[in-house]
Amino acid sequence: MQPDDYAVSAEFYDVLQAHQDEIRVHHLYARDAGDARIGVLDIGAGTGRVTMMSLMESRVGVHAVEPARAMRAPLMTRLAALPTELRARVTVHPQTLEEAPLRGVADVAICHNTIAGLAPDARHALWPAAAQALVPGGSLLFQLPPARLPDKDIMRVFPNQRIGEHEYGGHMVMSADEGRIRTRFGYWVRGSGGALREHIETFWMWPATRAEMISDLEEHGFTPLPGRTDPVVLAMTLRQW
Ligand SMILES: C[S@@+](CC[C@H](N)C(=O)[O-])C[C@H]1O[C@@H](n2cnc3c(N)ncnc32)[C@H](O)[C@@H]1O
């Protein structure tokens, strides 16, 4: 992690992506969050999409781990606006999961849109930390990285959004680059007279297949949760020794 990671994207993340992401994370993880009996751990909480969903769907404590200051700021603002009873159930940890002092705090850990952006050695550091933060028998659910490098550039355009007199827009382009995926986010703001500003932020992703992810996690005490075949999310459980 670099201190200025997400410094550009944090400003645009909620306005351009939040609504669709909210629907998506509810669809992918709400049932598991609702089944939590000890706690929910949100690994790489970002601006708080999974954290908020977990608070609403569960009755247990929620631990939001978010090391990037730029992403944590909107997360804190969102939590500060909650009623006291909800706020009492959520704790924000301003470090990476590896650095956070979390032991057996959750029976459900969710990691959305984060693992793809961790290099293989960073993933190997994350798994033991996830195992420590979970109780035995707990579940780890995460969005799988792309299985392979793209054959050609993939572009996704975010729907334009209006705030007052300004229109906000952006896109991302994923390209293969020497074994990694370069993910370039472009953002723009327009007023009635045309372009006001433009920004670019580049991230890297490391592809891995579902089978590779399962094999990595098995080395760290996890085993696949039976009956979970969602192609987007891998669901593993921490073995009870
Ligand atoms: C692409 S963002 C996704 C945020 C959020 N999960 C979402 O889907 O909106 C990935 C987040 O993971 C965080 N992150 C990266 N490495 C991490 C680590 N080792 N432990 C915890 N969080 C991490 C980053 O700071 C970033 O906010």
The ligand as a MOL file (V3000), in Angstrom:
LIG
                    3D

  0  0  0     0  0            999 V3000
M  V30 BEGIN CTAB
M  V30 COUNTS 27 29 0 0 0
M  V30 BEGIN ATOM
M  V30 1 C -10.8820 -1.4740 -5.1790 0
M  V30 2 S -11.0850 -1.0230 -3.5050 0 CHG=1
M  V30 3 C -12.6290 -1.8200 -3.1240 0
M  V30 4 C -13.3100 -1.2310 -1.9330 0
M  V30 5 C -14.6090 -1.8790 -1.5270 0
M  V30 6 N -14.4150 -3.2640 -1.1030 0
M  V30 7 C -15.6080 -1.8090 -2.6610 0
M  V30 8 O -15.8120 -2.8040 -3.3540 0
M  V30 9 O -16.1800 -0.7430 -2.8660 0 CHG=-1
M  V30 10 C -9.9070 -2.0930 -2.6520 0
M  V30 11 C -9.6710 -1.6600 -1.2240 0
M  V30 12 O -8.8640 -2.6100 -0.5460 0
M  V30 13 C -7.9940 -1.9250 0.3270 0
M  V30 14 N -6.8530 -2.8200 0.6390 0
M  V30 15 C -5.7760 -3.0880 -0.1450 0
M  V30 16 N -4.9510 -3.9460 0.4740 0
M  V30 17 C -5.5180 -4.2600 1.6590 0
M  V30 18 C -5.1360 -5.1040 2.7660 0
M  V30 19 N -4.0080 -5.8020 2.7250 0
M  V30 20 N -5.9490 -5.1720 3.8430 0
M  V30 21 C -7.1060 -4.4690 3.8660 0
M  V30 22 N -7.5140 -3.6500 2.8680 0
M  V30 23 C -6.7370 -3.5490 1.7700 0
M  V30 24 C -7.6290 -0.6630 -0.4370 0
M  V30 25 O -7.1700 0.3710 0.4010 0
M  V30 26 C -8.9340 -0.3310 -1.1470 0
M  V30 27 O -9.7290 0.5970 -0.4650 0
M  V30 END ATOM
M  V30 BEGIN BOND
M  V30 1 1 1 2
M  V30 2 1 2 3
M  V30 3 1 2 10
M  V30 4 1 3 4
M  V30 5 1 4 5
M  V30 6 1 5 6
M  V30 7 1 5 7
M  V30 8 2 7 8
M  V30 9 1 7 9
M  V30 10 1 10 11
M  V30 11 1 11 12
M  V30 12 1 11 26
M  V30 13 1 12 13
M  V30 14 1 13 14
M  V30 15 1 13 24
M  V30 16 1 14 15
M  V30 17 1 14 23
M  V30 18 2 15 16
M  V30 19 1 16 17
M  V30 20 1 17 18
M  V30 21 2 17 23
M  V30 22 1 18 19
M  V30 23 2 18 20
M  V30 24 1 20 21
M  V30 25 2 21 22
M  V30 26 1 22 23
M  V30 27 1 24 25
M  V30 28 1 24 26
M  V30 29 1 26 27
M  V30 END BOND
M  V30 END CTAB
M  END
